[in-house]
């Protein structure tokens, strides 16, 4: 397992617990510390887990609105806890984390969904994030990292 994938796993687990417990922000540092110790006690991620969790929490309204817009048949509160928090993490990385390429954000979220979600979680996450990315491309809102790394943005989206 790569270091960044492990960091995303810890972030996802922490967001899952936070959501499950009713989103108590004061408990987040404790949850992150517990999950870091549980999953990777000697792992130094240079703050990546915290940046991911903080990014999701600090942008939760925008992230949830985006999910609602691109999954209109699935009100945010009806999406399973695990899928909802994988999507939140994926939407954050896809739309707001400037240094994370779209392909990485989408593929990592799909892998988390396949590993931790239900039987159709991977397809669901792929569909939502793919639709968001296609919309970003159509509106010319592609991140610089994607322009530099891939040139042609159409190659990035999985179908």
C-alpha positions in Angstrom: 0.0 0.0 0.0 1.4 3.4 -1.0 2.0 6.1 1.7 -0.6 8.4 0.2 -3.2 5.6 -0.1 -2.6 4.7 3.6 -3.0 8.4 4.5 -6.3 8.5 2.5 -7.4 5.4 4.4 -6.7 7.0 7.7 -8.4 10.2 6.7 -11.5 8.3 5.4 -11.8 6.3 8.6 -11.5 9.4 10.7 -14.2 11.2 8.6 -16.4 8.1 8.8 -16.1 8.1 12.7 -16.7 11.8 12.8 -19.8 11.6 10.7 -21.1 8.5 12.6 -20.7 10.4 15.9 -22.6 13.5 14.8 -19.7 15.6 13.5 -18.1 16.7 16.8 -15.2 18.9 15.5 -13.5 18.9 18.9 -13.1 15.1 18.7 -11.4 15.1 15.2 -7.8 15.4 16.4 -8.4 12.5 18.8 -10.0 10.4 16.1 -7.2 11.0 13.7 -4.6 10.2 16.3 -6.4 7.0 17.2 -6.7 5.9 13.6 -3.1 6.8 12.8 -2.0 4.6 15.8 -4.4 1.8 14.8 -3.5 1.6 11.1 0.1 2.9 10.9 1.8 3.6 14.3 5.2 4.5 12.9 4.0 6.2 9.7 5.0 9.8 9.1 2.7 11.3 6.4 4.1 14.8 6.9 0.6 16.1 7.8 -1.2 14.8 4.7 -4.0 13.1 6.7 -4.7 16.3 8.6 -4.7 18.4 5.4 -7.2 16.0 3.9 -9.5 15.9 6.9 -9.3 19.7 7.5 -9.9 20.3 3.8 -13.1 18.2 3.9 -14.4 19.6 7.2 -13.6 23.2 6.3 -15.4 22.9 2.9 -18.2 20.5 3.9 -21.0 22.7 2.7 -19.6 23.1 -0.8 -18.6 19.5 -1.0 -22.0 18.2 0.1 -23.7 20.6 -2.4 -21.5 19.2 -5.1 -22.4 15.6 -4.2 -26.1 16.5 -4.1 -25.9 18.2 -7.5 -24.2 15.2 -9.2 -26.1 12.5 -7.4 -29.6 14.0 -7.4 -31.3 10.7 -6.8 -29.3 10.2 -3.6 -29.9 12.8 -0.9 -26.7 13.2 1.0 -28.3 11.8 4.2 -29.3 8.6 2.4 -25.9 7.7 1.0 -24.2 5.2 3.2 -21.8 6.6 5.8 -18.8 5.0 4.1 -19.7 6.0 0.6 -20.6 9.6 1.7 -17.2 10.1 3.3 -15.3 8.5 0.5 -17.2 10.9 -1.9 -16.4 13.9 0.4 -12.8 13.0 0.3 -12.8 12.4 -3.4 -14.7 15.7 -4.2 -12.3 17.6 -2.0 -9.2 16.2 -3.8 -10.8 16.5 -7.2 -12.1 20.0 -6.9 -10.2 21.8 -4.2 -6.8 20.2 -3.6 -4.7 22.0 -6.2 -1.8 19.6 -6.2 -3.8 16.4 -6.6 -4.3 15.4 -10.2 -7.9 14.5 -11.1 -7.0 11.0 -12.2 -5.4 10.3 -8.8 -8.3 11.8 -6.9 -10.8 9.7 -8.8 -8.8 6.4 -8.8 -8.0 6.7 -5.1 -11.6 7.3 -4.2 -12.7 4.3 -6.3 -10.1 2.1 -4.6 -11.3 3.2 -1.2 -14.9 2.5 -2.2 -14.0 -1.0 -3.5 -12.0 -1.8 -0.4 -14.4 -0.4 2.3 -17.8 0.1 0.6 -20.5 -2.2 -0.6 -20.7 -4.2 -3.8 -21.7 -1.2 -6.0 -19.7 1.5 -4.2 -16.9 1.6 -6.7 -19.2 2.2 -9.6 -21.3 4.8 -7.6 -18.2 6.8 -6.6 -16.8 6.5 -10.1 -20.0 7.7 -11.6 -20.4 10.7 -9.3 -16.7 11.8 -9.5 -16.6 11.2 -13.3 -19.6 13.4 -13.8 -18.1 16.2 -11.6 -14.8 16.0 -13.6 -16.6 16.1 -17.0 -18.5 19.2 -15.7 -15.2 20.8 -14.7 -13.7 20.1 -18.1 -16.8 21.5 -19.9 -16.6 24.7 -17.8 -12.9 25.1 -18.3 -12.2 24.6 -14.5 -9.4 22.0 -14.9 -6.7 22.4 -12.3 -3.2 23.5 -13.4 -1.7 20.2 -12.3 -4.0 18.3 -14.8 -3.1 20.7 -17.6 0.6 20.3 -16.9 0.6 16.5 -16.3 -1.8 15.3 -19.0 -2.3 18.0 -21.6 -5.5 16.6 -22.9 -8.0 16.4 -20.1 -10.3 14.0 -21.8 -7.9 11.2 -21.2 -8.3 11.4 -17.4 -12.0 10.4 -16.9 -12.8 6.7 -16.6 -16.0 5.6 -18.1 
